[in-house]
Amino acid sequence: MSTDSPTISTGSQRATTGPAGYAWAVARIALGWVFLWAFLDKTFGLGFATPAGKAWISGGSPTTGFLKGTAGNSLGGLFSGLAGQAWVDWLFMLGLLGVGAALVLGAGLRVAAVAGTLLLVLMWAAELPLATNPFVDDHLIYAIVLVGLALANAGETLGIGAWWGRTPLVRAYPALK
């Protein structure tokens, strides 16, 4: 008797269905909201992590607080020097928006997994050495989940991933799935 989750064929990959498919879908949407919320709060200064006066639309830098706070860390010289630079702010914010939107919608999970993992691993490296664990923190856990979401085709349950995968663009460039 097999203990594997039921799967459906989606071309060369298989999507998890049943309870496991829904668990991956809920994880995908929740993690997408983490990215989207960070984007919204940093853009508009909604008063949670970013006060209104430091919002991006008010002239604040979305990267300065975090990156300046890494100055005393192992790689702090590298990362604190990037704080507040316009190109870094734009890349960071576009990353938050793009990864968050892809996860919530369930489309472009491969691109979101690569971009999100890069963003998260850079944030993890900026915090080295970690305060509460010698190696693992939430950035690495989120990165691992991102990869799992893409590998499980999690956008096909409670998302537009199945439709997205059938578009001519994605058929021509499967990396966009």
Secondary structure per residue as TSV (DSSP state, phi and psi in degrees):
chain	resnum	aa	ss	phi	psi
A	1	M	-	360.0	128.1
A	2	S	-	-81.0	140.6
A	3	T	-	-104.1	6.8
A	4	D	S	-68.9	150.0
A	5	S	-	-69.9	149.9
A	6	P	-	-61.7	146.6
A	7	T	E	-133.0	158.8
A	8	I	E	-122.9	146.9
A	9	S	E	-79.6	134.3
A	10	T	E	-131.8	57.9
A	11	G	T	85.4	-126.8
A	12	S	T	-82.7	-12.4
A	13	Q	E	-113.1	164.0
A	14	R	E	-121.8	141.2
A	15	A	E	-101.9	139.0
A	16	T	E	-75.4	134.8
A	17	T	-	-121.6	-175.2
A	18	G	H	70.6	-158.1
A	19	P	H	-57.3	-39.5
A	20	A	H	-63.9	-39.4
A	21	G	H	-62.1	-40.4
A	22	Y	H	-70.4	-35.6
A	23	A	H	-63.6	-44.8
A	24	W	H	-63.4	-39.1
A	25	A	H	-64.6	-43.7
A	26	V	H	-65.4	-40.6
A	27	A	H	-62.3	-40.9
A	28	R	H	-61.0	-48.4
A	29	I	H	-66.9	-42.0
A	30	A	H	-63.5	-45.5
A	31	L	H	-67.0	-36.1
A	32	G	H	-60.3	-39.6
A	33	W	H	-66.4	-33.8
A	34	V	H	-58.4	-47.2
A	35	F	H	-67.7	-46.2
A	36	L	H	-64.2	-39.9
A	37	W	H	-63.6	-42.3
A	38	A	H	-59.5	-42.5
A	39	F	H	-61.6	-48.7
A	40	L	H	-64.7	-44.5
A	41	D	H	-66.1	-41.2
A	42	K	H	-71.1	-33.0
A	43	T	H	-72.2	-47.2
A	44	F	H	-106.5	-4.4
A	45	G	T	58.9	61.2
A	46	L	-	-76.4	0.3
A	47	G	S	88.9	9.1
A	48	F	S	-91.6	-76.8
A	49	A	S	-95.1	-20.4
A	50	T	S	-125.5	116.8
A	51	P	-	-68.8	154.6
A	52	A	G	-53.8	-39.9
A	53	G	G	-67.7	-17.4
A	54	K	G	-107.1	11.2
A	55	A	-	-63.9	152.7
A	56	W	G	-60.3	-41.2
A	57	I	G	-70.8	-12.9
A	58	S	G	-98.7	9.4
A	59	G	T	97.0	-0.4
A	60	G	-	-75.7	163.1
A	61	S	-	-104.9	124.8
A	62	P	T	-70.4	-13.0
A	63	T	T	-105.2	-16.4
A	64	T	H	-61.3	-48.8
A	65	G	H	-57.9	-50.8
A	66	F	H	-67.0	-50.6
A	67	L	H	-70.1	-37.0
A	68	K	H	-65.7	-30.8
A	69	G	T	-71.6	-7.4
A	70	T	T	-97.2	3.5
A	71	A	T	-54.5	-36.9
A	72	G	T	-86.3	-0.3
A	73	N	S	-84.7	172.5
A	74	S	T	-53.4	-45.5
A	75	L	T	-105.7	19.6
A	76	G	H	-57.7	-36.9
A	77	G	H	-59.8	-40.9
A	78	L	H	-66.8	-51.9
A	79	F	H	-75.4	-39.2
A	80	S	H	-66.8	-26.1
A	81	G	T	-69.5	-19.3
A	82	L	T	-86.7	-15.4
A	83	A	T	-58.2	131.3
A	84	G	T	80.1	-2.8
A	85	Q	-	-73.4	135.0
A	86	A	H	-57.1	-42.6
A	87	W	H	-66.4	-33.9
A	88	V	H	-69.9	-44.1
A	89	D	H	-57.6	-47.1
A	90	W	H	-64.5	-46.3
A	91	L	H	-61.6	-42.7
A	92	F	H	-61.8	-49.1
A	93	M	H	-68.0	-40.9
A	94	L	H	-64.0	-35.4
A	95	G	H	-63.9	-46.8
A	96	L	H	-59.5	-47.0
A	97	L	H	-66.1	-47.9
A	98	G	H	-65.0	-46.5
A	99	V	H	-66.0	-44.0
A	100	G	H	-61.4	-46.5
A	101	A	H	-64.6	-43.3
A	102	A	H	-60.7	-42.5
A	103	L	H	-68.3	-45.2
A	104	V	H	-63.9	-41.9
A	105	L	H	-77.2	-30.7
A	106	G	T	88.9	17.4
A	107	A	-	-120.5	145.8
A	108	G	-	71.5	32.0
A	109	L	H	-66.9	-28.8
A	110	R	H	-66.5	-46.9
A	111	V	H	-64.1	-43.3
A	112	A	H	-62.2	-38.3
A	113	A	H	-65.4	-41.9
A	114	V	H	-67.9	-50.9
A	115	A	H	-64.6	-44.8
A	116	G	H	-65.6	-40.1
A	117	T	H	-64.6	-41.9
A	118	L	H	-60.1	-48.0
A	119	L	H	-59.4	-47.3
A	120	L	H	-68.3	-39.2
A	121	V	H	-68.0	-37.0
A	122	L	H	-64.4	-40.3
A	123	M	H	-66.3	-38.6
A	124	W	H	-61.9	-46.8
A	125	A	H	-62.7	-35.8
A	126	A	H	-64.1	-26.8
A	127	E	T	-91.9	-3.8
A	128	L	-	-62.9	140.4
A	129	P	S	-74.7	145.7
A	130	L	-	-71.0	148.2
A	131	A	S	-81.4	-32.6
A	132	T	S	-112.8	-7.7
A	133	N	S	-155.1	139.8
A	134	P	S	-67.7	-17.3
A	135	F	S	-140.2	-48.3
A	136	V	-	-99.1	135.7
A	137	D	-	-138.7	-174.5
A	138	D	H	-61.8	-29.4
A	139	H	H	-61.7	-44.4
A	140	L	H	-69.6	-37.4
A	141	I	H	-63.1	-46.2
A	142	Y	H	-60.6	-39.5
A	143	A	H	-63.4	-42.1
A	144	I	H	-63.6	-42.2
A	145	V	H	-63.6	-41.1
A	146	L	H	-56.7	-45.5
A	147	V	H	-63.8	-43.6
A	148	G	H	-60.7	-40.3
A	149	L	H	-60.8	-44.5
A	150	A	H	-66.2	-43.8
A	151	L	H	-66.4	-30.7
A	152	A	T	-86.5	2.2
A	153	N	T	51.0	46.1
A	154	A	G	-64.8	-14.7
A	155	G	G	-74.8	-9.5
A	156	E	G	-84.2	-13.7
A	157	T	S	-109.7	126.1
A	158	L	S	57.1	33.8
A	159	G	S	-156.2	-179.4
A	160	I	S	-98.7	16.1
A	161	G	H	-60.1	-39.2
A	162	A	H	-64.8	-46.8
A	163	W	H	-61.6	-47.8
A	164	W	H	-56.7	-41.4
A	165	G	H	-66.4	-20.9
A	166	R	H	-91.5	-5.6
A	167	T	S	-68.9	150.7
A	168	P	H	-58.0	-35.5
A	169	L	H	-61.1	-48.4
A	170	V	H	-73.2	-32.2
A	171	R	H	-64.8	-35.1
A	172	A	H	-76.6	-33.8
A	173	Y	-	-130.0	80.7
A	174	P	G	-59.4	-20.1
A	175	A	G	-62.9	-19.1
A	176	L	G	-79.2	-8.0
A	177	K	-	-61.5	360.0
